[in-house]
Amino acid sequence: MSRLILSVLIALLLLPMATTPAVTQKLPRAAVGAGLGIVGGSVITISAIVWRARFQGEYLESADDLINWQSVPMIAAPAAGMLFGVAGKNALVGSIIGSTTGLLAGAALGAGIGWLAATTPESPWAGGVIGAGIGLSLGGLLGGFRGWREDADSDPVVPNELRVGFTIPLR
């Protein structure tokens, strides 16, 4: 495990030398976005775990149970944070404000619905956690894209350095 961590650290240290000066200037914002995305991805993943436990009766019995669809936010949220960081200051700030506002509003709304609609004692707590994950997701994406659209310095297209493609074979 230590070799993997060392390899990642070396790659991150060498990254500024392999990129253009314009991208290098955006790396601190991208790092902040990715770091906050890890926190947001954790909240969304916990929300998905609570959803599965509450509504599907599926509980975590080992760490292997995390390798499922609910672990996707742990990758997608840092990627979105990095994308908004590279897109511009307004996109990153919009995403942070939207995520925070969405988390608080979603938690309050979810807890209220859980308190009103269910009879078990854990329903308000579970509703708050689920609502926080949904609110954080929606608020972060909407705020980030809104800030990106309104940023005068932002390029409206995704930079080539962040383009990733995949194909789905259909038969």
Secondary structure, DSSP 8 states (H G I E B T S, - for coil): -HHHHHHHHHHHHHHHHHS-HHHHHHHHHHHHHHHHHHHHHHHHHHHHHHHIIIII-----SGGGGSSGGGTHHHHHHHHHHHHHHH-HHHHHHHHHHHHHHHHHHHHHHHHHHHHH--STTHHHHHHHHHHHHHHHHHHHHHHHHHHHH-TTS-SS--GGG---------
